[in-house]
Amino acid sequence: MSRLAQTHGLTDVQTEILSTVRDFVDKEIIPVATELEHRDEYPQDIVDGLKELGLFGLMIPEEYGGLGESLLTYALCVEEIARGWMSVSGIINTHFIVAYMLKQHGTQEQKDHFLPRMAAGDIRGAFSMSEPALGSDVSAISSKAVKDGDEYVLNGQKMWLTNGGTSSLVAVLVRSDEGHPEGTAPHRSMTTFLVEKEPGFGEVRPGLTIPGKIDKMGYKGVDTTELIMDGLRIPADRVLGGVTGRGFYQMMDGVEVGRVNVAARGCGVAQRAFELGVQYAQQRHTFGKQIAQHQAIQFKLAEMATKVEAAHAMMVNAARKKDSGERNDLEAGMAKYLASEYCKEVVEDAFRIHGGYGFSKEYEIERLYREAPMLLIGEGTAEIQKMIIGRRLLEEYRFQG
Ligand SMILES: Cc1cc2nc3c(=O)[nH]c(=O)nc-3n(C[C@H](O)[C@H](O)[C@H](O)COP(=O)(O)OP(=O)(O)OC[C@H]3O[C@@H](n4cnc5c(N)ncnc54)[C@H](O)[C@@H]3O)c2cc1C
């Protein structure tokens, strides 16, 4: 265990899980991550290993075959995994959000049907809100479901599905006007559909096409796709929770725990960048001494380590708040905002410490430099986090004069 980012007050079970995951990351992920990333190759062996460790069912209740662990345990595992390779945490994250939404909002039949196989990692989840014309402004969704007997017919185009190709269950948010009169607020006329499909690309179910992988600057290995619905027929019992019009709230609930997870990823990537920076600074010599002995470099290391500590503390606080049953949108928004900004800064400092070698693909920091920006965008951009934080502050500190 490193000196930084320690978490106090963990149970023996949590400590054991984390030490197993860290060991797995050091032995099975870090040695192969950069090579796989450069080839944009799906890390099948790593995913199989995570399945064996039970990580796909970490937060799924024991009655459905999961480990029934807390959000904190999950977030700390994500931090460890992202320290090894952020894309691997992306493979787990959308699965975790869909399982969480099912646990919180699914009908009993939906939970019984999906959760045991999700806990085993046999069904893998993705979630889909974004469209080509919108990401932040979820209320502008234009994909639509229209009722036809016992089924709904879905049409529209979705964008940016993490695990769009490899998943077999996608939680898709669309507009469903049925039962909602003209003038109903947009977020009250949206519904989440549980769409089962074959993994892969092309027409994966009648009316449903996953065109192919989007070519990205980083966050490689994990597939990110579009999703096209053209007369896709979904039975009414696959409306999440069985009632239309609740999709917006269900998704926002999922994204809220997702934000703690993105914060955890930022912490993990920043930790790795610090490790790489502090090692390199003691290997490289200039002007007759280790660059770590130049005060300018020591100051950088000091700033980096302080940011790693601060982000970790805020992430842990946000997870613990949710685990205690309290509302945590303020803490999750702050943790996500701070951890992703600090991550970008720590990675940049580690990159600078590497001098010209940071620009070479031979050095791990080059990969981290391309990965960090994704955290500024996913689960809501920095601007959206600040909007959430600002609104909540005005609720808490309402002027009483
Ligand atoms: C690699 C990757 C994976 C993704 N995975 C998923 C996924 O699995 N599922 C999914 O549904 N989506 C996913 N997304 C989409 C992601 O959630 C959106 O990209 C993100 O929410 C931003 O939306 P946008 O790209 O449409 O940007 P826009 O909403 O168009 O924003 C553009 C800019 O304007 C700013 N902005 C927007 N509105 C405001 C405002 N009111 N005030 C101030 N500034 C504002 C934004 O902060 C940003 O800087 C993924 C994206 C990426 C890049």
The ligand as an SDF file (V2000), in Angstrom:
LIG
                    3D

 53 58  0  0  0  0  0  0  0  0999 V2000
  -15.7150    8.5160  -24.1430 C   0  0  0  0  0  0  0  0  0  0  0  0
  -17.1100    8.9090  -23.7800 C   0  0  0  0  0  0  0  0  0  0  0  0
  -17.9680    7.9660  -23.2270 C   0  0  0  0  0  0  0  0  0  0  0  0
  -19.2970    8.3210  -22.9440 C   0  0  0  0  0  0  0  0  0  0  0  0
  -20.1500    7.3610  -22.4370 N   0  0  0  0  0  0  0  0  0  0  0  0
  -21.4680    7.6550  -22.3180 C   0  0  0  0  0  0  0  0  0  0  0  0
  -22.4180    6.6340  -21.9490 C   0  0  0  0  0  0  0  0  0  0  0  0
  -22.0470    5.4970  -21.6690 O   0  0  0  0  0  0  0  0  0  0  0  0
  -23.7300    6.9440  -21.9430 N   0  0  0  0  0  0  0  0  0  0  0  0
  -24.1840    8.2020  -22.2430 C   0  0  0  0  0  0  0  0  0  0  0  0
  -25.3990    8.4130  -22.1950 O   0  0  0  0  0  0  0  0  0  0  0  0
  -23.3220    9.2030  -22.5560 N   0  0  0  0  0  0  0  0  0  0  0  0
  -21.9770    8.9490  -22.5970 C   0  0  0  0  0  0  0  0  0  0  0  0
  -21.0810    9.9390  -22.9570 N   0  0  0  0  0  0  0  0  0  0  0  0
  -21.5900   11.2750  -23.2800 C   0  0  0  0  0  0  0  0  0  0  0  0
  -21.2490   12.2970  -22.2160 C   0  0  0  0  0  0  0  0  0  0  0  0
  -22.0720   12.0890  -21.0890 O   0  0  0  0  0  0  0  0  0  0  0  0
  -21.4460   13.6740  -22.8530 C   0  0  0  0  0  0  0  0  0  0  0  0
  -20.4270   13.8450  -23.8270 O   0  0  0  0  0  0  0  0  0  0  0  0
  -21.3680   14.7820  -21.8240 C   0  0  0  0  0  0  0  0  0  0  0  0
  -22.4950   14.7470  -20.9860 O   0  0  0  0  0  0  0  0  0  0  0  0
  -21.2970   16.1680  -22.4920 C   0  0  0  0  0  0  0  0  0  0  0  0
  -22.2980   16.2950  -23.4670 O   0  0  0  0  0  0  0  0  0  0  0  0
  -21.9450   16.8380  -24.9370 P   0  0  0  0  0  0  0  0  0  0  0  0
  -20.7580   16.0690  -25.4160 O   0  0  0  0  0  0  0  0  0  0  0  0
  -23.1820   16.7780  -25.7540 O   0  0  0  0  0  0  0  0  0  0  0  0
  -21.5150   18.3080  -24.7430 O   0  0  0  0  0  0  0  0  0  0  0  0
  -22.5410   19.5970  -24.6470 P   0  0  0  0  0  0  0  0  0  0  0  0
  -23.6520   19.3010  -23.7200 O   0  0  0  0  0  0  0  0  0  0  0  0
  -22.8700   19.9430  -26.0710 O   0  0  0  0  0  0  0  0  0  0  0  0
  -21.5860   20.6590  -24.0360 O   0  0  0  0  0  0  0  0  0  0  0  0
  -20.5720   21.3520  -24.7840 C   0  0  0  0  0  0  0  0  0  0  0  0
  -19.8950   22.3630  -23.8480 C   0  0  0  0  0  0  0  0  0  0  0  0
  -20.8490   23.3030  -23.3600 O   0  0  0  0  0  0  0  0  0  0  0  0
  -20.8880   23.2940  -21.9500 C   0  0  0  0  0  0  0  0  0  0  0  0
  -22.2650   23.5000  -21.4780 N   0  0  0  0  0  0  0  0  0  0  0  0
  -23.3790   22.8210  -21.8430 C   0  0  0  0  0  0  0  0  0  0  0  0
  -24.4640   23.2970  -21.2220 N   0  0  0  0  0  0  0  0  0  0  0  0
  -24.0340   24.3160  -20.4270 C   0  0  0  0  0  0  0  0  0  0  0  0
  -24.6850   25.2140  -19.5250 C   0  0  0  0  0  0  0  0  0  0  0  0
  -25.9830   25.1530  -19.2670 N   0  0  0  0  0  0  0  0  0  0  0  0
  -23.9090   26.1410  -18.8940 N   0  0  0  0  0  0  0  0  0  0  0  0
  -22.5690   26.2060  -19.1170 C   0  0  0  0  0  0  0  0  0  0  0  0
  -21.9050   25.3890  -19.9590 N   0  0  0  0  0  0  0  0  0  0  0  0
  -22.6290   24.4480  -20.6020 C   0  0  0  0  0  0  0  0  0  0  0  0
  -20.3680   21.9210  -21.5510 C   0  0  0  0  0  0  0  0  0  0  0  0
  -19.8490   21.9180  -20.2180 O   0  0  0  0  0  0  0  0  0  0  0  0
  -19.2940   21.7040  -22.6020 C   0  0  0  0  0  0  0  0  0  0  0  0
  -18.1240   22.3970  -22.2330 O   0  0  0  0  0  0  0  0  0  0  0  0
  -19.7400    9.6300  -23.1820 C   0  0  0  0  0  0  0  0  0  0  0  0
  -18.8580   10.5880  -23.7160 C   0  0  0  0  0  0  0  0  0  0  0  0
  -17.5550   10.2470  -24.0070 C   0  0  0  0  0  0  0  0  0  0  0  0
  -16.6240   11.2690  -24.6100 C   0  0  0  0  0  0  0  0  0  0  0  0
  1  2  1  0
  2  3  1  0
  2 52  2  0
  3  4  2  0
  4  5  1  0
  4 50  1  0
  5  6  2  0
  6  7  1  0
  6 13  1  0
  7  8  2  0
  7  9  1  0
  9 10  1  0
 10 11  2  0
 10 12  1  0
 12 13  2  0
 13 14  1  0
 14 15  1  0
 14 50  1  0
 15 16  1  0
 16 17  1  0
 16 18  1  0
 18 19  1  0
 18 20  1  0
 20 21  1  0
 20 22  1  0
 22 23  1  0
 23 24  1  0
 24 25  2  0
 24 26  1  0
 24 27  1  0
 27 28  1  0
 28 29  2  0
 28 30  1  0
 28 31  1  0
 31 32  1  0
 32 33  1  0
 33 34  1  0
 33 48  1  0
 34 35  1  0
 35 36  1  0
 35 46  1  0
 36 37  1  0
 36 45  1  0
 37 38  2  0
 38 39  1  0
 39 40  1  0
 39 45  2  0
 40 41  1  0
 40 42  2  0
 42 43  1  0
 43 44  2  0
 44 45  1  0
 46 47  1  0
 46 48  1  0
 48 49  1  0
 50 51  2  0
 51 52  1  0
 52 53  1  0
M  END
$$$$
